[in-house]
Amino acid sequence: MARRGPSNTTFAPQTLTCRVLGCRFRFGAEGATLHWWCQRGCPSGGSKTYPTEAEAERMAAALDREPRSPANILAAFGGTVHRERRPPPDA
């Protein structure tokens, strides 16, 4: 199997938080170049050049999202996760 060439990404977590929980990457566009970096301050990051500035901005907007907590997933179920008991029907 052929090996890939060198990457333009640096991955070297320096903070304990990044080692335990993983890096929290943020994305931004500068011209036609997409940049990413670790919000926690470690030196992980990289860049990629796109053909147009609009495409780089679109990718940055799509990738730069805050992680969702498990509470948001449970909120999607609405009243089905916790429902008050109904009185028994009169029969």
N, C-alpha and C positions, 0 to 999 in steps of 0.2 A: 504494500500500500504506500503510495507516495505521500510524503510529508508536505504540509503546507509551508509556505514561505513565512518570513518574519511578520509578526503582527505589529500594528501600530498602537496596540493597547498595552498599558503598563498596569500590572496587577501585583501590588506589594503592600498588603494591609499592614499598617504600622500601629494602629490603635487597638486596644483590647476589645472595644465594642465591635470593630469590624471583624476581628478574628472570631468572636463568639456569634454575633448576629449577622454578619455579612455587611458589605458596603451598602450605603444608601446613595445610589447614583442620582445625579441631577443632570439634566440635558439642556443645552442652549445652542442657538445658531448665531454665527457671526459671518455674515455674507453667505457664501455657498458651503460653508464648513460647519458641520455638526460637532460640538464638543461635549464631552461628558466628564464628570469629576465626582469624587466622593464628598458628600455633604459633611461627613464626620471629620474630615481633615486629613485622611491618609492620602498618599500620593497616587492612588489608583485613578486612572482616567485614560482618555484617548480622544481621537478625532477622526472624522471621515468627511471627505469632500463629495458633495453632490453636484450634478450638472447645473442646477439652478438654485438661486437663493430661496425661492418659494418652496422648493422641495425640502431643503434643509430646515426651514422654519416649520413646515408641516410635520416632519419627523420629530423635531424637538418638542413640539406641542403634543404629539401623540405619545411620546415616551416619558415626558416629564410629568409624572403623576405621583401623588402621595399614595403610599400603600393603605389599603383599607383594613380596618380592624374586624375581628370576627363578629362584633356587635352589629355591623352593617349587614352581614349575611343573615343573622338571625332576625333583623328588622324586616327583611324581605318576606319572611314568613307571616308577618303580621300577627293576627290573633290565633294562628294555628299552633304556635309554640307554647303559649300559655293561654288557656281559656278557663274562665270561671265555670264552676259546675252549675248546671241548670237544675232547677227543681224537677223531681220525677213527674212525668205526666199523670194526670188523674185518670185512672182507668179501672 
